[in-house]
Amino acid sequence: MFENPLPLYNCDACFFKTISSLHLSADEFDIIRKMTTQLHFEKGETIFKQGAKATHVVFLHKGIVKFNYQNETGKNFIMTIVSGPKILGGANLFFKEINVFSLIAVENCEICLIDNIAFANALMNHGAYLMALFRESIEMFQVPIFNFISLAHKQVNGRIADIILYLSENVYKNNEFQLTLTRKEISEFAACSHENVITTLSKLNKEGIITLEGKHCRINDVNKLKEISKHG
């Protein structure tokens, strides 16, 4: 992680500024901006840690992050994967004083850490602003719910098909992408073994449903993958 003495990006062209400007005056937004820090995180770095005091809301300007949960036995689970631009961590403002998950960079990320107090004050004074940001961030909470449904009712093939489709549609936003997740991370997302992931990906590749060369992945038959997801 490092803080650049020069701005990493122009706040006036930022997605967060665009949403905020619909509900806040320039002076109100300037209060939030003055209490915000722009940071760069390298792949693998922890942005905030599970169990630590929650002091900031995170705005992911660019990059991909994972929400990681570690249970009492030390086993890791990936709850969801998110790509920017996206507002993260807003639930801590009202429901928890500590971070429920760890937030870890899957690839290099550019991030704003927004002071909780300044942000909460703006939300309390503008109900429409609160609802707008809630709508923007709600999918973060939907994905873990649907993932747990998948884990409860599907075999490994179906779970991994779900994950490939989710990454394609929601993270990389393309049927052809560089898979920045490791096989271990996929296993933590699918709640299965590393060996299960390798075997299933190899099978999908052999059957021509996907083409996997190193980290490069291309979905060749979306309908077949959706069929495996549905019946897996």
N, C-alpha and C positions, 0 to 999 in steps of 0.2 A: 504494500500500500504506500502511496505517496501523495502528498498534497502539492499541486502545481502552483507556484506563485502567480502564474498567469491563468486566466479562466480556461478550463478544458473545453468549454463550449459556450455559445452565446445564449444567455438566459432569455432574451427576447424572442428567440426562435425555438424555444423549448416547449414540448408537449404539456408539461406541468404548468408553465406560464399561460399557455393558451387556454387551458381549462379554468385556471384560477381567474384570469382576466374577465371571464364571463360573469363572475360573482363578486370579485373584490375590486376596490379602487386601486389605483396605482400606488398610493401611499400605504394601503394595507398590505399589498403584495410586497412592497419594499421592506416592510418590517420582517416578513418571512425570509426574504432573500438575504438580508443582512445577518440573519441567524442561521444561515445555511453554509455548509462547507462542501466544496467540490473535491472529490477524491478519485484516484485511479487505483483499482485493485487488479493484481495479476491473477491469472488462472490458479485456482487452488487456495487462494487466500480467504480467510474467514472475515466476513463483513460485520456480522454480529453473532454472538455466541449464545447458545441455549443456556438458560439459567442466569444470564447476566441481566443487570438492570436495563430496562428499555428507556433510552433517553432521546432517541431520534426516530423519525419516520424516514424511510429510504425511498428516494426516487431513482430508479434504474434508468439512466439516460440511454445507455448503450451496453450491450453484452448479454450474457445468459447466466443465471444463477440457479442454485438448487436450495430448496428448503429441506434441511436435514434434521431428523429427530433421532436421538439416541435414547434407548430405553434403559431400565435399571441394570440390565445385564451387560450393557455396553454395545448392544447390537444396533447398527445404523439402518435407518429407513429414509428413503427420499420420498417426501410427501408430494412435491410437485416441482416442475422445472418451469422457469419463467424467463422470457426474453423482453428486452426493453423496446420502446419506452413503457414503463409501468411503475405505478405507485405501490410500494411494498411496506408491510409492517404496520398498517393503520389500526389493526385490531388492538394493538398494545395501548393505544390512547385511552380506551374506555374499559377494556376487560382485564388486562394484565399489566402489572408493573415490571414483570420480567419477560424476557424473550422465551416464547414457547419452543421455538426452533432455532437452529443455527442457519444463517444465510451465508452460502459459500459460492464464490465465483467459479463457474464452470469454464468460462473463458475470460479473457481480459475485459474488465468492466469500467465504465465511467458512471459515477454515482454522486448524487447529492444527499448529504445527511441533513435533514431538516429538523430543527429543534422542536421537540414535542410540545413545549408550552406555547410557543409562537403559533404553531400549526393548530393546536387545540383551540386557542383563543379565536382564531379566524373561523374555525368550524362552528363554534358555539354561537358566534354572532351572525352566521349566515347558514340557515338551514338548507337552502337550495345547494349551496357549495358542498355541504356535508353529503347530501344525497348524490350529487354528481360524482364525487370521489368514491363514494360507496359503490356506485354502479361500475366504475372503472376497475375497482379492485376485487369485486365479488367473485370473479372467475377463479381467483387464487384459492378460494375456499371451496368452490364447487369441485375442482379437479381432485383434491384428496378424497372427497366423499365418493365420487364416481370410481376412483381408483380402488378404494376399499371394497366397494360393491363388486368390482372386477375380481379382486383378490379372493373374495369370499365364494364366488360362484363359477369362476373359470379356471381351466387348466392352464399350465404354463404357456402353451401355444397362444391361447386367447389373450393372456395378460401381455405378452410381448408384442403381439399384433396391435393391441390397444396402445401400447407405448410408442411404437413406430408411427402409428397414425396420429397420435397426439403431437409427437415431435414435429412431424411433417406439417400438420395443419396449424399448430399454435405456437411453436417455438421457431423452427427454421422457415416456416411458411413457404415451403416448396417441396415437390415430390423428389427432388434431388438435392442432397445436402452433405456437408462435412459433419460427421457424427462426432461432436466434441465430448460426448459422454463416453466414459470407459465401459468395458463389459461389466466391471464390478459395480459401477454406478447404475447400470441398467438392472443388474440383479437386485440392488437395493431398492430400486423403484418398483420392480415387479415382485419383490419379496420371494425370490427363489435363489437357487444356487448359481454361482458363477458358471458352473458346468452346464446347467440347464440353458443359460443364455447362449453360450457358445454353440450348443447342440441345436437349439431352435433357430438361431440366426443362420447356421450352416444349412439346415434343412430348407428354410425359406429361400436361401440363395440357390441351392441345388435345384429346387423346383421352379426357379425363374420368377418367383413372386417379387423378390427384391434382387438387386445386384449389389453385393457388398465387396468392395476392394479396399482393404485397410480400413480407413475411417470414412471413405467415400461410400455413401449409400444412395441408391436410386430405387424408388418404388416402381415396379414395372406393371403390376396388376393391383390397382387400388381396390377393385371390387372383390377380388379373391382375398385380399388382406382383411377387408371388412367382413367377409363371410367367416373367416377364421376367428376374428374378433367376436362376432355374434354367437358362434357355436362352440368356441374354444373352451 
